[in-house]
């Protein structure tokens, strides 16, 4: 498998997409710090530097979606067939590809985090939460990135057509992120909300309590709370929220998603015919 990894990393060094992602990451870090610094100077706003690191994961996941689709999509069936003919196992081929994607994911996200921490402290201030909480949240977010990468790698490995891989990967990204934000926002809805009604006769406002049509019953809430961690972006929202979440349990969800995705990929990929 070492030879497969060496071949992948050689392709990576020659890949324009990879270098564009690195440049984009550096550009985005500089742009983010500059705009936040200007906001502080102009509006005297308060900015938590850790939020810049945590919230980047949603945009970054889309970048990784495109990279994985294109990079593994370029690794055609002919290449895979050639590797199998010379004696490489399908499992090793998949693992080499997955490790390559993880390397890009972790390296790029780490680069962004380091840039924000180093240059962000003199510009907008240091971390506002305890370091133990910061690193625990960051560790959990990295695990969700690994879980998400495993899902995208599953699509890119089991489907041959690069165009279909890209389309399906983007659709999956949209569905997962939309579902996560929708469910989390619905959970925060209260049963009643207060409306101000103006009375012309008395020239005054009256508070009227009305039933919230978006409110979810408690039994349904319990089911939703169990399903949210099954979505990598749902996990990310739980990790970055200010609610009292047991961060020590969340890695179990991320690791479970990763293991299931890897197992399914190996099963489907090993059964795939290369004619």
Backbone as CSV, one residue per row, in Angstrom:
resi,resn,N_x,N_y,N_z,CA_x,CA_y,CA_z,C_x,C_y,C_z
1,UNK,0.822,-1.212,0.000,0.000,0.000,0.000,0.858,1.265,0.000
2,UNK,2.109,1.140,0.448,3.029,2.287,0.462,3.240,2.817,-0.952
3,UNK,3.368,1.896,-1.920,3.557,2.313,-3.311,2.331,3.073,-3.829
4,UNK,1.141,2.624,-3.419,-0.089,3.304,-3.825,-0.147,4.713,-3.231
5,UNK,0.245,4.835,-1.979,0.258,6.150,-1.332,1.268,7.076,-2.004
6,UNK,2.436,6.532,-2.310,3.457,7.339,-2.987,2.950,7.836,-4.335
7,UNK,2.240,6.961,-5.054,1.686,7.347,-6.357,0.631,8.440,-6.196
8,UNK,-0.206,8.292,-5.163,-1.244,9.293,-4.913,-0.641,10.636,-4.516
9,UNK,0.378,10.606,-3.658,0.998,11.859,-3.215,1.771,12.521,-4.355
10,UNK,2.281,11.715,-5.264,2.935,12.288,-6.442,1.902,13.007,-7.308
11,UNK,0.742,12.362,-7.499,-0.351,13.009,-8.224,-0.799,14.273,-7.515
12,UNK,-0.789,14.210,-6.187,-1.226,15.357,-5.382,-0.310,16.555,-5.601
13,UNK,0.985,16.291,-5.638,1.945,17.382,-5.853,1.764,18.012,-7.226
14,UNK,1.312,17.220,-8.187,1.121,17.718,-9.547,-0.291,18.270,-9.766
15,UNK,-1.157,18.099,-8.756,-2.561,18.473,-8.909,-2.764,19.985,-8.749
16,UNK,-3.307,20.623,-9.772,-3.614,22.051,-9.704,-4.748,22.315,-8.714
17,UNK,-5.676,21.366,-8.621,-6.811,21.522,-7.702,-6.314,21.622,-6.265
18,UNK,-5.356,20.773,-5.908,-4.826,20.773,-4.546,-4.176,22.113,-4.214
19,UNK,-3.360,22.620,-5.116,-2.678,23.893,-4.868,-3.660,25.057,-4.864
20,UNK,-4.713,24.958,-5.642,-5.749,25.983,-5.611,-6.475,25.994,-4.270
21,UNK,-6.696,24.801,-3.712,-7.350,24.703,-2.404,-6.476,25.329,-1.321
22,UNK,-5.171,25.064,-1.375,-4.257,25.667,-0.402,-4.267,27.193,-0.520
23,UNK,-4.214,27.697,-1.749,-4.246,29.146,-1.963,-5.575,29.737,-1.502
24,UNK,-6.668,29.029,-1.776,-7.985,29.495,-1.335,-8.053,29.562,0.190
25,UNK,-7.502,28.552,0.849,-7.515,28.515,2.316,-6.756,29.704,2.902
26,UNK,-5.583,29.982,2.358,-4.790,31.123,2.823,-5.528,32.432,2.551
27,UNK,-6.084,32.557,1.340,-6.829,33.763,0.969,-8.021,33.964,1.892
28,UNK,-8.761,32.887,2.163,-9.963,33.000,2.997,-9.606,33.379,4.433
29,UNK,-8.505,32.843,4.943,-8.071,33.194,6.294,-7.719,34.684,6.378
30,UNK,-6.981,35.177,5.375,-6.596,36.593,5.350,-7.826,37.478,5.201
31,UNK,-8.725,37.101,4.285,-9.944,37.882,4.057,-10.817,37.918,5.313
32,UNK,-10.964,36.778,5.969,-11.775,36.705,7.188,-11.213,37.607,8.278
33,UNK,-9.908,37.524,8.507,-9.283,38.347,9.543,-9.382,39.834,9.209
34,UNK,-9.193,40.170,7.952,-9.239,41.572,7.536,-10.640,42.160,7.741
35,UNK,-11.676,41.432,7.288,-13.050,41.937,7.402,-13.477,42.033,8.873
36,UNK,-13.079,41.070,9.693,-13.443,41.111,11.117,-12.706,42.238,11.833
37,UNK,-11.452,42.451,11.451,-10.675,43.544,12.049,-11.289,44.898,11.691
38,UNK,-11.703,45.048,10.432,-12.362,46.282,10.010,-13.678,46.478,10.750
39,UNK,-14.386,45.392,10.992,-15.658,45.469,11.728,-15.436,45.922,13.168
40,UNK,-14.363,45.441,13.781,-14.047,45.841,15.152,-13.693,47.328,15.207
41,UNK,-12.891,47.771,14.252,-12.461,49.176,14.228,-13.637,50.111,13.946
42,UNK,-14.492,49.718,13.020,-15.568,50.596,12.577,-16.775,50.582,13.503
43,UNK,-17.161,49.385,13.959,-18.387,49.253,14.749,-18.136,48.862,16.200
44,UNK,-16.856,48.697,16.559,-16.500,48.273,17.911,-17.211,46.962,18.284
45,UNK,-17.294,46.077,17.305,-18.003,44.808,17.505,-17.144,43.809,18.273
46,UNK,-17.823,42.817,18.830,-17.142,41.762,19.597,-17.119,40.483,18.775
47,UNK,-15.949,39.936,18.581,-15.799,38.741,17.745,-15.039,37.666,18.505
48,UNK,-15.589,36.471,18.514,-14.921,35.328,19.136,-14.064,34.641,18.073
49,UNK,-12.765,34.642,18.286,-11.858,34.108,17.272,-12.096,32.617,17.016
50,UNK,-12.523,31.895,18.049,-12.763,30.455,17.854,-13.931,30.207,16.897
51,UNK,-14.896,31.142,16.855,-16.028,30.970,15.940,-15.576,31.034,14.485
52,UNK,-14.516,31.813,14.214,-13.985,31.884,12.845,-13.420,30.533,12.420
53,UNK,-12.837,29.820,13.376,-12.262,28.496,13.096,-13.355,27.450,12.964
54,UNK,-14.305,27.474,13.909,-15.349,26.452,13.921,-16.297,26.584,12.732
55,UNK,-16.701,27.807,12.408,-17.701,28.009,11.353,-17.143,27.785,9.943
56,UNK,-15.827,27.779,9.805,-15.216,27.554,8.498,-15.494,26.146,7.994
57,UNK,-15.849,25.263,8.897,-16.018,23.856,8.537,-17.112,23.661,7.494
58,UNK,-18.121,24.539,7.486,-19.236,24.367,6.542,-18.819,24.715,5.114
59,UNK,-18.099,25.803,4.947,-17.564,26.145,3.630,-16.462,25.170,3.224
60,UNK,-15.620,24.819,4.180,-14.497,23.926,3.899,-14.982,22.553,3.438
61,UNK,-16.076,22.080,4.002,-16.621,20.778,3.606,-17.034,20.780,2.142
62,UNK,-17.544,21.906,1.671,-17.907,21.998,0.258,-16.658,21.936,-0.625
63,UNK,-15.603,22.609,-0.184,-14.334,22.585,-0.925,-13.801,21.157,-1.019
64,UNK,-13.862,20.443,0.095,-13.390,19.053,0.110,-14.284,18.169,-0.749
65,UNK,-15.563,18.491,-0.803,-16.488,17.750,-1.655,-16.052,17.820,-3.117
66,UNK,-15.755,19.028,-3.569,-15.331,19.227,-4.953,-13.979,18.559,-5.195
67,UNK,-13.045,18.746,-4.262,-11.712,18.168,-4.448,-11.773,16.643,-4.545
68,UNK,-12.479,16.013,-3.621,-12.568,14.547,-3.607,-13.197,14.016,-4.884
69,UNK,-14.263,14.687,-5.318,-14.959,14.254,-6.533,-14.039,14.317,-7.745
70,UNK,-13.285,15.404,-7.861,-12.424,15.592,-9.033,-11.148,14.763,-8.942
71,UNK,-10.538,14.733,-7.754,-9.266,14.021,-7.602,-9.439,12.520,-7.763
72,UNK,-10.422,11.943,-7.088,-10.653,10.507,-7.213,-11.352,10.177,-8.520
73,UNK,-12.119,11.144,-9.048,-12.778,10.929,-10.333,-11.775,10.822,-11.462
74,UNK,-10.640,11.526,-11.305,-9.578,11.435,-12.315,-8.871,10.089,-12.287
75,UNK,-9.017,9.391,-11.153,-8.391,8.074,-11.016,-9.313,7.045,-11.675
76,UNK,-9.260,6.953,-12.978,-10.233,6.209,-13.774,-10.186,4.704,-13.517
77,UNK,-11.200,4.026,-14.102,-11.261,2.564,-13.993,-10.036,1.911,-14.604
78,UNK,-9.487,2.523,-15.665,-8.289,1.960,-16.300,-7.112,1.935,-15.327
79,UNK,-6.978,3.033,-14.548,-5.901,3.099,-13.551,-6.101,2.043,-12.479
80,UNK,-7.344,1.934,-11.998,-7.648,0.951,-10.958,-7.427,-0.462,-11.476
81,UNK,-7.857,-0.709,-12.705,-7.672,-2.036,-13.299,-6.192,-2.383,-13.408
82,UNK,-5.388,-1.399,-13.805,-3.943,-1.625,-13.936,-3.321,-1.961,-12.583
83,UNK,-3.775,-1.280,-11.552,-3.241,-1.536,-10.211,-3.621,-2.927,-9.715
84,UNK,-4.837,-3.349,-10.070,-5.275,-4.685,-9.668,-4.468,-5.752,-10.414
85,UNK,-4.213,-5.511,-11.705,-3.479,-6.478,-12.529,-2.067,-6.712,-11.990
86,UNK,-1.418,-5.620,-11.521,-0.037,-5.783,-11.040,0.023,-6.281,-9.597
87,UNK,-1.147,-6.586,-9.020,-1.147,-7.273,-7.737,-1.665,-6.499,-6.540
88,UNK,-2.118,-5.270,-6.715,-2.646,-4.494,-5.585,-4.066,-4.939,-5.249
89,UNK,-4.359,-5.046,-3.972,-5.699,-5.414,-3.538,-6.626,-4.204,-3.616
90,UNK,-7.905,-4.478,-3.877,-8.886,-3.393,-3.955,-8.993,-2.643,-2.630
91,UNK,-8.891,-3.390,-1.537,-8.964,-2.757,-0.220,-7.822,-1.768,-0.031
92,UNK,-6.639,-2.149,-0.476,-5.473,-1.266,-0.349,-5.613,-0.029,-1.246
93,UNK,-6.192,-0.226,-2.420,-6.410,0.895,-3.333,-7.356,1.917,-2.697
94,UNK,-8.452,1.392,-2.122,-9.409,2.286,-1.454,-8.774,2.996,-0.265
95,UNK,-8.070,2.249,0.587,-7.471,2.845,1.782,-6.430,3.907,1.420
96,UNK,-5.669,3.657,0.363,-4.680,4.644,-0.088,-5.378,5.926,-0.539
97,UNK,-6.484,5.765,-1.245,-7.260,6.937,-1.691,-7.848,7.697,-0.506
98,UNK,-8.393,6.954,0.444,-9.014,7.580,1.615,-7.977,8.314,2.463
99,UNK,-6.828,7.698,2.655,-5.754,8.343,3.428,-5.290,9.616,2.726
100,UNK,-5.234,9.584,1.405,-4.837,10.781,0.644,-5.837,11.910,0.848
101,UNK,-7.127,11.580,0.784,-8.169,12.594,0.986,-8.103,13.149,2.407
102,UNK,-7.909,12.271,3.385,-7.804,12.717,4.777,-6.584,13.616,4.974
103,UNK,-5.489,13.283,4.323,-4.274,14.105,4.428,-4.537,15.524,3.945
104,UNK,-5.197,15.627,2.799,-5.537,16.950,2.257,-6.500,17.677,3.193
105,UNK,-7.504,16.970,3.664,-8.512,17.569,4.547,-7.888,18.113,5.824
106,UNK,-7.120,17.278,6.512,-6.545,17.669,7.799,-5.456,18.727,7.637
107,UNK,-4.646,18.598,6.595,-3.579,19.572,6.358,-4.150,20.953,6.073
108,UNK,-5.155,21.004,5.215,-5.731,22.286,4.812,-6.469,22.952,5.966
109,UNK,-7.279,22.173,6.689,-8.027,22.743,7.817,-7.072,23.179,8.928
110,UNK,-6.008,22.427,9.136,-4.996,22.806,10.139,-4.289,24.095,9.735
111,UNK,-4.004,24.240,8.446,-3.374,25.464,7.945,-4.243,26.674,8.237
112,UNK,-5.531,26.557,7.947,-6.464,27.655,8.213,-6.501,27.985,9.704
113,UNK,-6.597,26.950,10.540,-6.662,27.152,11.997,-5.414,27.852,12.511
114,UNK,-4.250,27.426,12.056,-2.975,28.024,12.498,-2.889,29.488,12.078
115,UNK,-3.296,29.783,10.846,-3.259,31.169,10.365,-4.178,32.068,11.193
116,UNK,-5.364,31.581,11.492,-6.314,32.370,12.285,-5.784,32.607,13.692
117,UNK,-5.206,31.576,14.302,-4.707,31.705,15.668,-3.494,32.636,15.746
118,UNK,-2.571,32.491,14.803,-1.331,33.280,14.848,-1.595,34.756,14.539
119,UNK,-2.282,35.010,13.429,-2.488,36.393,12.996,-3.753,37.007,13.589
120,UNK,-4.658,36.151,14.086,-5.895,36.674,14.650,-5.735,37.261,16.041
121,UNK,-4.819,36.700,16.820,-4.664,37.182,18.197,-4.296,38.655,18.283
122,UNK,-3.293,39.155,17.526,-2.987,40.590,17.615,-4.044,41.483,16.967
123,UNK,-4.855,40.918,16.062,-5.839,41.730,15.356,-7.194,41.787,16.056
124,UNK,-7.700,40.630,16.483,-9.044,40.601,17.072,-9.092,39.956,18.456
125,UNK,-7.958,39.503,18.946,-7.929,38.938,20.296,-7.755,37.434,20.294
126,UNK,-7.481,36.900,21.484,-7.244,35.468,21.630,-8.520,34.680,21.843
127,UNK,-8.356,33.401,22.100,-9.491,32.503,22.332,-10.235,32.933,23.587
128,UNK,-11.553,32.961,23.497,-12.381,33.460,24.605,-12.911,32.362,25.509
129,UNK,-12.714,31.108,25.133,-13.161,29.987,25.958,-11.936,29.269,26.514
130,UNK,-12.110,28.471,27.566,-10.950,27.728,28.098,-10.283,26.877,27.017
131,UNK,-8.949,26.778,27.071,-8.212,26.029,26.064,-8.657,24.571,26.009
132,UNK,-9.007,23.999,27.148,-9.454,22.603,27.163,-10.739,22.438,26.347
133,UNK,-11.671,23.402,26.490,-12.924,23.360,25.728,-12.661,23.588,24.243
134,UNK,-11.748,24.514,23.958,-11.428,24.820,22.563,-10.851,23.598,21.848
135,UNK,-9.883,22.957,22.460,-9.241,21.815,21.822,-10.170,20.608,21.753
136,UNK,-11.056,20.469,22.742,-12.015,19.365,22.702,-13.013,19.571,21.568
137,UNK,-13.474,20.808,21.392,-14.388,21.114,20.290,-13.688,20.951,18.945
138,UNK,-12.462,21.421,18.874,-11.696,21.305,17.627,-11.464,19.841,17.273
139,UNK,-11.146,19.040,18.276,-10.944,17.604,18.064,-12.220,16.949,17.541
140,UNK,-13.360,17.317,18.119,-14.643,16.773,17.671,-14.962,17.193,16.246
141,UNK,-14.659,18.456,15.910,-14.913,18.943,14.558,-14.052,18.210,13.529
142,UNK,-12.819,17.942,13.895,-11.930,17.205,12.988,-12.477,15.795,12.746
143,UNK,-13.029,15.196,13.777,-13.631,13.868,13.617,-14.847,13.911,12.696
144,UNK,-15.628,15.005,12.778,-16.782,15.129,11.877,-16.310,15.326,10.432
145,UNK,-15.187,16.027,10.256,-14.611,16.185,8.917,-14.180,14.837,8.345
146,UNK,-13.593,14.014,9.194,-13.174,12.674,8.771,-14.390,11.845,8.372
147,UNK,-15.462,11.947,9.180,-16.695,11.208,8.875,-17.291,11.675,7.554
148,UNK,-17.314,12.986,7.351,-17.865,13.518,6.102,-17.005,13.114,4.906
149,UNK,-15.699,13.174,5.073,-14.782,12.777,3.992,-14.993,11.312,3.613
150,UNK,-15.279,10.495,4.607,-15.509,9.071,4.317,-16.778,8.872,3.487
151,UNK,-17.797,9.712,3.721,-19.031,9.624,2.929,-18.783,10.018,1.472
152,UNK,-18.035,11.120,1.280,-17.747,11.579,-0.081,-16.827,10.588,-0.795
153,UNK,-15.882,10.013,-0.067,-14.981,9.013,-0.656,-15.753,7.772,-1.078
154,UNK,-16.782,7.432,-0.316,-17.647,6.293,-0.665,-18.266,6.499,-2.045
155,UNK,-18.802,7.705,-2.283,-19.418,8.011,-3.578,-18.369,7.989,-4.692
156,UNK,-17.237,8.647,-4.431,-16.194,8.764,-5.463,-15.540,7.428,-5.782
157,UNK,-15.564,6.501,-4.841,-14.913,5.198,-5.041,-15.828,4.199,-5.738
158,UNK,-17.091,4.251,-5.426,-18.010,3.228,-5.934,-18.656,3.596,-7.265
159,UNK,-18.533,4.867,-7.673,-19.120,5.304,-8.948,-17.997,5.710,-9.893
160,UNK,-18.076,5.279,-11.140,-16.984,5.500,-12.088,-17.042,6.859,-12.773
161,UNK,-18.239,7.332,-13.099,-18.392,8.573,-13.862,-18.098,9.790,-12.987
162,UNK,-17.086,10.587,-13.373,-16.675,11.750,-12.578,-17.777,12.795,-12.468
163,UNK,-18.530,12.992,-13.554,-19.608,13.987,-13.545,-20.695,13.579,-12.554
164,UNK,-21.084,12.302,-12.598,-22.116,11.801,-11.679,-21.625,11.880,-10.244
165,UNK,-20.361,11.541,-10.019,-19.777,11.619,-8.680,-19.871,13.041,-8.140
166,UNK,-19.495,14.011,-8.960,-19.518,15.412,-8.535,-20.937,15.868,-8.217
167,UNK,-21.871,15.529,-9.088,-23.268,15.936,-8.885,-23.836,15.319,-7.614
168,UNK,-23.639,14.004,-7.456,-24.167,13.313,-6.268,-23.522,13.836,-4.985
169,UNK,-22.231,14.137,-5.043,-21.528,14.641,-3.861,-22.053,16.011,-3.446
170,UNK,-22.300,16.871,-4.429,-22.842,18.203,-4.134,-24.261,18.091,-3.593
171,UNK,-25.049,17.205,-4.174,-26.424,16.988,-3.685,-26.398,16.495,-2.240
172,UNK,-25.505,15.549,-1.949,-25.377,15.040,-0.581,-24.994,16.156,0.379
173,UNK,-24.045,17.005,-0.034,-23.624,18.138,0.802,-24.815,19.047,1.099
174,UNK,-25.577,19.394,0.071,-26.719,20.295,0.250,-27.763,19.682,1.173
175,UNK,-28.070,18.405,0.949,-29.085,17.732,1.767,-28.648,17.679,3.230
176,UNK,-27.397,17.286,3.463,-26.912,17.147,4.838,-26.882,18.490,5.567
177,UNK,-26.363,19.524,4.911,-26.231,20.819,5.590,-27.599,21.474,5.777
178,UNK,-28.483,21.347,4.777,-29.823,21.928,4.896,-30.614,21.226,5.999
179,UNK,-30.550,19.900,6.021,-31.273,19.123,7.041,-30.772,19.453,8.441
180,UNK,-29.457,19.563,8.587,-28.876,19.851,9.904,-29.351,21.199,10.437
181,UNK,-29.250,22.236,9.620,-29.665,23.573,10.060,-31.168,23.637,10.295
182,UNK,-31.942,22.952,9.459,-33.397,22.960,9.608,-33.818,22.310,10.921
183,UNK,-33.285,21.118,11.196,-33.678,20.390,12.401,-33.250,21.125,13.667
184,UNK,-32.033,21.653,13.670,-31.545,22.370,14.852,-32.375,23.629,15.101
185,UNK,-32.720,24.334,14.029,-33.538,25.547,14.188,-34.949,25.212,14.665
186,UNK,-35.500,24.103,14.180,-36.839,23.698,14.610,-36.857,23.302,16.081
187,UNK,-35.777,22.721,16.553,-35.711,22.342,17.965,-35.738,23.562,18.884
188,UNK,-35.266,24.691,18.380,-35.206,25.904,19.206,-36.530,26.665,19.239
189,UNK,-37.521,26.218,18.451,-38.813,26.902,18.421,-39.566,26.694,19.739
190,UNK,-40.151,27.781,20.250,-40.945,27.701,21.480,-42.395,27.363,21.136
191,UNK,-43.121,26.873,22.122,-44.511,26.455,21.877,-45.415,27.645,21.572
192,UNK,-45.141,28.772,22.229,-45.932,29.981,22.000,-45.008,31.148,21.697
193,UNK,-45.506,32.109,20.952,-44.771,33.347,20.740,-45.708,34.526,20.992
194,UNK,-45.112,35.652,21.330,-45.893,36.829,21.694,-45.931,37.818,20.543
195,UNK,-47.133,38.306,20.228,-47.315,39.302,19.178,-47.844,40.597,19.774
196,UNK,-47.406,41.704,19.218,-47.898,43.020,19.643,-49.022,43.464,18.717
197,UNK,-50.196,43.699,19.279,-51.354,44.143,18.505,-51.673,45.587,18.877
198,UNK,-51.767,46.423,17.850,-52.048,47.836,18.099,-53.553,48.086,18.142
199,UNK,-53.980,48.796,19.196,-55.390,49.151,19.370,-55.564,50.636,19.091
200,UNK,-56.274,50.959,18.010,-56.442,52.358,17.626,-57.252,53.144,18.648
201,UNK,-58.254,52.499,19.248,-59.129,53.199,20.183,-58.383,53.655,21.430
202,UNK,-57.552,52.783,21.935,-56.815,53.133,23.159,-55.423,53.674,22.873
203,UNK,-55.037,53.615,21.559,-53.710,54.070,21.144,-52.606,53.375,21.956
204,UNK,-52.747,52.053,22.044,-51.779,51.278,22.824,-51.575,49.909,22.186
205,UNK,-50.548,49.241,22.654,-50.231,47.908,22.157,-50.594,46.864,23.212
206,UNK,-51.054,45.718,22.722,-51.410,44.629,23.635,-50.617,43.379,23.256
207,UNK,-50.079,42.733,24.261,-49.350,41.476,24.026,-50.333,40.313,23.935
208,UNK,-50.258,39.588,22.838,-51.119,38.420,22.654,-50.249,37.198,22.421
209,UNK,-50.498,36.150,23.194,-49.731,34.914,23.081,-50.407,33.984,22.085
210,UNK,-49.657,33.552,21.089,-50.215,32.707,20.040,-49.444,31.401,19.938
211,UNK,-50.138,30.383,19.471,-49.523,29.071,19.276,-48.551,29.133,18.095
212,UNK,-47.358,28.598,18.309,-46.338,28.591,17.253,-46.551,27.369,16.353
213,UNK,-46.889,27.582,15.073,-47.139,26.433,14.177,-45.880,25.617,13.883
214,UNK,-44.700,26.203,14.138,-43.436,25.507,13.874,-42.956,24.695,15.081
215,UNK,-43.697,24.785,16.184,-43.267,24.083,17.391,-43.384,22.573,17.218
216,UNK,-42.383,21.864,17.713,-42.351,20.406,17.623,-42.662,19.812,18.999
217,UNK,-43.586,18.867,19.078,-43.903,18.230,20.373,-42.679,17.563,20.989
218,UNK,-42.691,17.422,22.282,-41.530,16.898,23.009,-41.141,15.485,22.560
219,UNK,-42.122,14.638,22.300,-41.808,13.267,21.858,-41.065,13.268,20.519
220,UNK,-41.499,14.157,19.621,-40.831,14.272,18.317,-39.433,14.854,18.486
221,UNK,-39.299,15.793,19.428,-37.992,16.407,19.698,-36.969,15.358,20.125
222,UNK,-37.399,14.416,20.930,-36.491,13.373,21.405,-35.963,12.537,20.240
223,UNK,-36.848,12.252,19.276,-36.436,11.469,18.104,-35.451,12.264,17.253
224,UNK,-35.753,13.555,17.061,-34.884,14.417,16.248,-33.511,14.555,16.895
225,UNK,-33.480,14.689,18.214,-32.203,14.832,18.926,-31.318,13.595,18.764
226,UNK,-31.968,12.448,18.560,-31.201,11.213,18.340,-30.669,11.119,16.913
227,UNK,-31.391,11.724,15.957,-30.991,11.629,14.554,-29.982,12.714,14.146
228,UNK,-30.000,13.852,14.816,-29.097,14.948,14.447,-27.626,14.520,14.465
229,UNK,-27.155,13.799,15.484,-25.738,13.396,15.477,-25.361,12.407,14.383
230,UNK,-26.362,11.836,13.682,-26.065,10.928,12.578,-25.676,11.687,11.317
231,UNK,-25.843,12.998,11.363,-25.477,13.890,10.261,-24.202,14.637,10.660
232,UNK,-23.116,14.548,9.879,-21.868,15.226,10.259,-22.044,16.717,10.535
233,UNK,-22.915,17.381,9.759,-23.151,18.805,9.988,-24.027,19.028,11.217
234,UNK,-24.908,18.076,11.491,-25.678,18.141,12.733,-24.752,18.049,13.928
235,UNK,-23.780,17.143,13.820,-22.765,17.034,14.874,-21.986,18.333,15.025
236,UNK,-21.623,18.938,13.901,-20.863,20.188,13.935,-21.650,21.291,14.636
237,UNK,-22.952,21.356,14.359,-23.784,22.378,14.994,-23.887,22.154,16.501
238,UNK,-23.967,20.894,16.897,-24.010,20.586,18.337,-22.692,20.975,19.010
239,UNK,-21.590,20.692,18.329,-20.266,20.981,18.887,-20.050,22.480,19.050
240,UNK,-20.458,23.260,18.050,-20.204,24.704,18.066,-21.266,25.489,18.827
241,UNK,-22.344,24.829,19.245,-23.386,25.541,19.983,-22.901,25.882,21.389
242,UNK,-23.586,26.820,21.993,-23.232,27.243,23.351,-24.019,26.462,24.406
243,UNK,-24.793,25.478,23.951,-25.551,24.652,24.880,-24.623,23.680,25.603
244,UNK,-25.117,23.178,26.717,-24.326,22.246,27.527,-24.393,20.850,26.903
245,UNK,-23.441,20.570,26.009,-23.391,19.296,25.290,-22.241,18.462,25.837
246,UNK,-22.496,17.161,25.984,-21.442,16.254,26.437,-20.519,15.942,25.262
247,UNK,-19.445,16.712,25.157,-18.523,16.565,24.023,-17.759,15.248,24.065
248,UNK,-17.713,14.613,25.213,-16.975,13.351,25.327,-17.694,12.195,24.632
249,UNK,-19.008,12.342,24.416,-19.780,11.277,23.776,-19.873,11.437,22.261
250,UNK,-19.740,12.678,21.780,-19.914,12.942,20.351,-18.920,12.216,19.447
251,UNK,-17.663,11.996,19.886,-16.743,11.243,19.005,-17.255,9.861,18.624
252,UNK,-18.091,9.267,19.476,-18.634,7.942,19.166,-19.487,7.988,17.900
253,UNK,-20.236,9.071,17.735,-21.065,9.221,16.536,-20.189,9.375,15.296
254,UNK,-19.185,10.258,15.396,-18.298,10.496,14.247,-17.561,9.226,13.848
255,UNK,-17.022,8.525,14.840,-16.281,7.297,14.554,-17.192,6.218,13.972
256,UNK,-18.434,6.155,14.474,-19.392,5.177,13.948,-19.718,5.462,12.492
257,UNK,-19.950,6.757,12.160,-20.228,7.145,10.779,-19.057,6.793,9.865
258,UNK,-17.847,7.048,10.364,-16.646,6.770,9.570,-16.490,5.279,9.320
259,UNK,-16.631,4.495,10.356,-16.460,3.037,10.238,-17.509,2.433,9.308
260,UNK,-18.770,2.877,9.453,-19.842,2.361,8.593,-19.587,2.722,7.134
261,UNK,-19.173,3.982,6.882,-18.885,4.426,5.518,-17.733,3.631,4.908
262,UNK,-16.685,3.419,5.702,-15.531,2.664,5.218,-15.909,1.219,4.916
263,UNK,-16.700,0.623,5.801,-17.112,-0.773,5.603,-17.953,-0.923,4.341
264,UNK,-18.895,0.000,4.137,-19.746,-0.050,2.949,-18.925,0.157,1.673
265,UNK,-17.955,1.065,1.741,-17.108,1.326,0.569,-16.313,0.081,0.199
266,UNK,-15.739,-0.554,1.197,-14.946,-1.768,0.938,-15.822,-2.870,0.344
267,UNK,-17.035,-3.016,0.891,-17.950,-4.055,0.393,-18.314,-3.802,-1.068
268,UNK,-18.740,-2.571,-1.368,-19.175,-2.246,-2.741,-18.001,-2.219,-3.711
269,UNK,-16.859,-1.690,-3.258,-15.705,-1.555,-4.154,-15.094,-2.905,-4.500
270,UNK,-15.047,-3.806,-3.517,-14.475,-5.130,-3.776,-15.363,-5.964,-4.701
271,UNK,-16.663,-5.653,-4.734,-17.584,-6.392,-5.610,-17.671,-5.756,-6.999
272,UNK,-17.103,-4.572,-7.143,-17.193,-3.859,-8.415,-16.329,-4.538,-9.480
273,UNK,-16.911,-4.692,-10.665,-16.194,-5.339,-11.783,-15.454,-4.271,-12.601
274,UNK,-14.207,-4.567,-12.978,-13.429,-3.672,-13.833,-13.110,-4.416,-15.128
275,UNK,-13.922,-4.164,-16.144,-13.792,-4.913,-17.403,-12.808,-4.222,-18.353
